[in-house]
């Protein structure tokens, strides 16, 4: 009910921040992951589409960070003076 009230009141950003905090707290993989602060538990729509629920993990984002893609892109961006 709280989530619905927040959305109706135009506070969708607060809802997303709440859902991210819940997701990181309830999912051991997120809770113990060094990337959870950066990835924010991935995309909520992605998690839903993968059948992991609104408070589930977006596995695509896990793969992105765990495989080293983020660090490689950060390295490339740095060569062009782009901060990440």
Residue frames as qw, qx, qy, qz and C-alpha x, y, z in Angstrom:
[[0.000, 0.884, 0.468, 0.000, 0.00, 0.00, 0.00],
 [0.328, -0.755, 0.104, 0.558, 2.87, 2.39, 0.79],
 [0.390, -0.091, 0.594, 0.698, 4.34, 1.88, -2.68],
 [0.164, 0.633, 0.663, 0.365, 1.01, 2.67, -4.36],
 [0.176, -0.917, -0.274, 0.229, 0.59, 5.82, -2.26],
 [0.390, -0.568, 0.303, 0.658, 4.10, 7.00, -3.17],
 [0.329, 0.178, 0.672, 0.639, 3.53, 6.41, -6.88],
 [0.038, 0.790, 0.586, 0.176, 0.17, 8.20, -6.80],
 [0.263, -0.897, -0.111, 0.337, 1.75, 11.14, -4.98],
 [0.502, 0.842, -0.159, 0.114, 4.37, 11.50, -7.73],
 [0.341, -0.755, 0.558, -0.042, 7.23, 10.05, -5.71],
 [0.958, 0.257, -0.115, -0.050, 8.22, 7.25, -8.09],
 [0.415, 0.623, -0.555, 0.362, 11.92, 7.94, -7.45],
 [0.412, -0.471, 0.591, -0.510, 11.36, 7.21, -3.77],
 [0.940, 0.028, 0.180, -0.289, 9.68, 3.93, -4.71],
 [0.802, 0.483, -0.323, 0.139, 12.63, 2.90, -6.88],
 [0.103, 0.617, -0.619, 0.474, 15.14, 3.77, -4.17],
 [0.678, -0.302, 0.469, -0.478, 13.08, 1.73, -1.69],
 [0.965, 0.208, 0.017, -0.157, 12.90, -1.26, -4.05],
 [0.576, 0.589, -0.494, 0.278, 16.66, -1.15, -4.67],
 [0.202, -0.537, 0.636, -0.516, 17.35, -1.09, -0.93],
 [0.846, -0.107, 0.347, -0.390, 14.99, -4.04, -0.38],
 [0.891, 0.408, -0.197, -0.035, 16.48, -5.98, -3.28],
 [0.375, 0.600, -0.601, 0.371, 20.04, -5.55, -2.05],
 [0.405, -0.432, 0.593, -0.546, 19.01, -6.47, 1.50],
 [0.854, -0.020, 0.347, -0.387, 16.94, -9.60, 0.75],
 [0.899, 0.414, -0.141, 0.018, 19.09, -11.13, -1.97],
 [0.753, -0.522, 0.242, 0.320, 22.30, -12.67, -0.64],
 [0.704, 0.306, 0.285, 0.574, 23.99, -12.35, -4.02],
 [0.136, 0.833, 0.109, 0.526, 23.39, -8.57, -4.02],
 [0.555, -0.829, 0.011, -0.069, 24.03, -8.14, -0.33],
 [0.760, -0.443, 0.298, 0.372, 27.52, -9.61, -0.57],
 [0.684, 0.502, 0.280, 0.450, 28.40, -8.19, -3.99],
 [0.400, -0.401, 0.001, 0.824, 31.02, -5.43, -4.26],
 [0.096, 0.187, 0.482, 0.851, 29.15, -4.00, -7.28],
 [0.088, -0.645, -0.758, 0.033, 25.73, -3.59, -5.60],
 [0.119, -0.687, -0.192, 0.691, 26.32, 0.09, -4.86],
 [0.018, -0.333, 0.483, 0.810, 27.13, 0.81, -8.50],
 [0.107, -0.155, -0.844, -0.501, 24.55, -1.44, -10.19],
 [0.435, -0.046, 0.279, -0.855, 21.66, -0.75, -7.79],
 [0.544, 0.099, 0.803, -0.223, 20.51, -4.36, -8.23],
 [0.203, 0.131, 0.772, 0.588, 19.96, -3.84, -11.94],
 [0.323, -0.105, -0.291, -0.894, 16.77, -2.94, -13.71],
 [0.483, 0.081, 0.657, -0.573, 13.46, -3.73, -12.00],
 [0.756, 0.421, -0.061, -0.498, 11.82, -4.36, -15.38],
 [0.456, 0.477, -0.748, -0.071, 14.72, -6.63, -16.32],
 [0.149, -0.169, 0.888, -0.401, 14.30, -8.62, -13.12],
 [0.649, 0.259, 0.409, -0.588, 10.56, -8.97, -13.77],
 [0.685, 0.510, -0.339, -0.394, 11.12, -10.01, -17.38],
 [0.335, 0.395, -0.852, 0.082, 13.52, -12.72, -16.22],
 [0.736, -0.356, -0.524, -0.240, 10.89, -14.04, -13.82],
 [0.494, 0.031, -0.592, 0.636, 12.78, -12.90, -10.72],
 [0.286, -0.763, -0.556, 0.163, 10.07, -10.62, -9.34],
 [0.056, 0.943, 0.064, 0.323, 10.05, -6.93, -8.54],
 [0.416, -0.826, 0.373, -0.070, 12.58, -7.41, -5.74],
 [0.948, 0.006, 0.236, 0.214, 14.64, -9.96, -7.67],
 [0.414, -0.526, 0.432, 0.604, 18.03, -9.79, -9.31],
 [0.627, 0.735, -0.087, -0.242, 18.56, -8.60, -12.88],
 [0.866, -0.192, 0.354, 0.296, 21.03, -11.31, -13.89],
 [0.626, 0.663, 0.123, 0.393, 22.09, -9.43, -17.04],
 [0.057, -0.925, 0.225, -0.301, 23.57, -6.67, -14.90],
 [0.767, -0.518, 0.373, 0.063, 25.34, -9.23, -12.70],
 [0.854, 0.236, 0.291, 0.361, 26.96, -10.67, -15.81],
 [0.339, 0.874, 0.001, 0.349, 27.93, -7.19, -17.01],
 [0.269, -0.862, 0.365, -0.227, 29.86, -6.43, -13.83],
 [0.817, -0.376, 0.436, 0.021, 31.13, -9.90, -12.90],
 [0.861, 0.355, 0.237, 0.276, 32.52, -10.59, -16.38],
 [0.509, -0.355, 0.151, 0.769, 34.66, -7.45, -16.33],
 [0.319, 0.638, 0.486, 0.504, 32.70, -5.56, -19.01],
 [0.193, -0.962, -0.192, 0.008, 32.20, -2.55, -16.76],
 [0.541, -0.650, 0.253, 0.471, 35.90, -2.27, -15.96],
 [0.546, 0.145, 0.529, 0.634, 36.83, -2.60, -19.64],
 [0.151, 0.803, 0.428, 0.386, 34.37, 0.13, -20.63],
 [0.372, -0.907, -0.045, 0.193, 35.64, 2.31, -17.79],
 [0.610, -0.347, 0.380, 0.603, 39.18, 1.84, -19.07],
 [0.402, 0.432, 0.534, 0.606, 38.17, 2.76, -22.64],
 [0.071, -0.925, -0.335, -0.165, 36.20, 5.80, -21.44],
 [0.523, -0.744, 0.077, 0.408, 39.22, 6.94, -19.43],
 [0.576, -0.012, 0.435, 0.692, 41.33, 6.97, -22.59],
 [0.152, 0.603, 0.456, 0.637, 38.90, 9.53, -24.00],
 [0.061, 0.180, -0.319, 0.928, 38.80, 11.61, -20.83],
 [0.591, -0.410, -0.337, -0.608, 35.32, 10.40, -19.85],
 [0.124, -0.260, 0.771, -0.567, 34.78, 9.83, -16.15],
 [0.567, -0.269, -0.693, -0.354, 32.47, 7.05, -15.03]]
